[in-house]
Amino acid sequence: MIKSLTIAALLAVLATTTACNTVKGLGEDISSVGRAGEEAID
């Protein structure tokens, strides 16, 4: 459980540090982090 949360947190940090030029791009980045977090948990 801790490992999954750590991976999800690192992915979130990565998503926020990558540049996105629009709010839509930010939404897509957040969605991709969510999907990656779910896959890591499963």
Secondary structure, DSSP 8 states (H G I E B T S, - for coil): -HHHHHHHHHHHHHHHHS--SSHHHHHHHHHHHHHHHHHHH-
